[in-house]
């Protein structure tokens, strides 16, 4: 039996995807209360770790202290010292600036995708997404795994008990930043339909090889509008200039 992939295995494969594309100079780095953006060949976004994990100080990057190369910044994602910091968010934003949505992706909101796939099935959602209340109305059973549980949620520490029961699993792209993705995937059934959601999600083909069926991230067709919203402190749900898109693994 093959060994489960480690978090470092996943990140190394992801940065190999970045190595396979042309580099581009960084033209702008923007951070707000919730999101980081790196502008290079495209505009890439990522959630700030400090926004997700209470108690961490947000990064205030000085432009002169960052690499001028988007690829150089992106490759730091595989550095263990970067994990679970806002520097990981900046690195992932650089990844997303170099790996835009492929031409064959569909415009698809994560909520619509989960409602369609979760109907009548057992669903586990890692993170309290805004659509979980709607999802409860269509699923056979729903577990919402949260580090800071709200009423009705399940503590994230119980993921090893819950995930093997789920037919459909949704994980946030920030699991790539905080070191938790490998453990979550190892707990999922081989036949589970796994979706990665949110603006942090990279369009990296290597993630399909890890067992993920759909990469539901975003494109940024209007960077000026998106960057203005980030500077104003908006989170992704209230951001203009972005489009939710989904890339499905062939045959999934």
Secondary structure, DSSP 4 states (H G I P E B T S, - for coil): -PPPPPHHHHHHHHHHHHHTS---B--EEEE-SSEEEEESSSEEEEE-HHHHSTTPPPP---GGGS-SBHHHHHHGGG-TTTTTSHHHHHHHHHHHHHSPPPTT-EE--HHHHHHHHHTTSEEEEES--TTHHHHHTT-SEEEEEETTPPTT-EEGGGHHHHGGG-SEEEEEGGGGTTT-HHHHHHHS-TT-EEEEESTT----THHHHTT--EEEEEE-S-HHHHHHHHHTT--GGG-SS-EEEEEEPTT-
